């Protein structure tokens, strides 16, 4: 069975790939708004893990709407959620049996409710899987530790492909760098460099 | 890492076992109130799948309280939920790194909320995993189909070990067989007979 996984090169979506690999032909798919080449980080991480990779073009209008929303809010949550839903809708159009993402039980954003999941499945005739949604932060960290060689650090220093960098660029363009610092508080990111074994 | 999985011999907990097997030393654990020998069905199913098995004694007071609740309600949901929570608390006392169950995204009962999961983890210093909570009914059915040799039929004819039979017996003892028919409407159950491959 063919599965398209929304993939960032980070630990969560990498762990989701390994979990789903037991049952599906997993393809790591990274969405891009065409603003930066950050999707290449995800391609490199997927290749190091041995999964096929695809880049998929997202609608730049969605990115601009998300950026406007984040600037208005003063925080990124609703903008990120909007982009994630758009990315899921986009990969659900692919010719696959299932789509998936790396959302965890403890994530505040993005989240996909049971009703949203069912709606996505019904409209696109595809299964939606969130294999980590029954795993808490501690369990994910332990599994990541035994499974991957991980680089961790402040989000602006870690190569990644989770739309955040593209949204930062668009936010700086629409406003200025102070707006970026205001909307995106410092937080830690991870990037996966292959497996430990 | 050692993991104790609440196991019934049905398709959901069997699929959970296979998913978790990628990362954990999975032990299938079936709780019993000592009312029937139904736990033996789960032992047989676990053995056919190649997983170690343990029986664990549950508190019969809990079963009697659950039966009283179900009789009062006229439906089994709250009683089943109560027993499931007791079973999770019981296996969380075992010397393991993680406990798990086979609850799915679309299950109405039992359910374990994010707050309940966190509380269980904090009080017992253990990870709680619900590996199927991000999988809908359709996805589970497809994965079961390619993974297991399954027997399906009305719940009273399928050998299983999900407390239901023990609760039925206690309900009949406390009241009569009409009470059992009233509380437990007909529904389909599954029993796993080994793998397809």
Contacts between the chains, C-beta under 8 A, distances in Angstrom:
chain1	res1	chain2	res2	distance
A	1	B	142	7.0
A	1	B	146	7.8
A	18	B	22	7.0
A	19	B	19	6.7
A	19	B	22	6.5
A	19	B	23	7.9
A	19	B	131	7.9
A	22	B	18	7.0
A	22	B	19	6.5
A	22	B	22	5.7
A	23	B	19	7.9
A	23	B	143	5.4
A	23	B	146	7.6
A	23	B	147	7.6
A	97	B	142	7.7
A	98	B	139	6.4
A	103	B	134	7.8
A	105	B	114	5.9
A	105	B	117	6.7
A	105	B	133	7.8
A	106	B	114	7.4
A	114	B	105	5.9
A	114	B	106	7.4
A	117	B	105	6.7
A	117	B	136	6.5
A	118	B	136	6.9
A	121	B	136	6.3
A	121	B	138	7.0
A	127	B	135	7.8
A	127	B	136	6.4
A	127	B	138	5.8
A	127	B	139	3.9
A	127	B	142	7.3
A	128	B	136	7.0
A	128	B	139	8.0
A	129	B	134	5.7
A	129	B	135	5.7
A	129	B	139	5.9
A	130	B	134	3.2
A	131	B	19	7.9
A	131	B	131	7.2
A	131	B	134	5.4
A	131	B	135	7.6
A	132	B	134	6.9
A	133	B	105	7.8
A	133	B	133	5.5
A	133	B	134	3.6
A	134	B	103	7.8
A	134	B	129	5.7
A	134	B	130	3.2
A	134	B	131	5.4
A	134	B	132	6.9
A	134	B	133	3.6
A	134	B	134	6.1
A	135	B	127	7.8
A	135	B	129	5.7
A	135	B	131	7.6
A	136	B	117	6.5
A	136	B	118	6.9
A	136	B	121	6.3
A	136	B	127	6.4
A	136	B	128	7.0
A	138	B	121	7.0
A	138	B	127	5.8
A	139	B	98	6.4
A	139	B	127	3.9
A	139	B	128	8.0
A	139	B	129	6.0
A	142	B	1	7.0
A	142	B	97	7.7
A	142	B	127	7.3
A	143	B	23	5.4
A	146	B	1	7.8
A	146	B	23	7.6
A	147	B	23	7.5
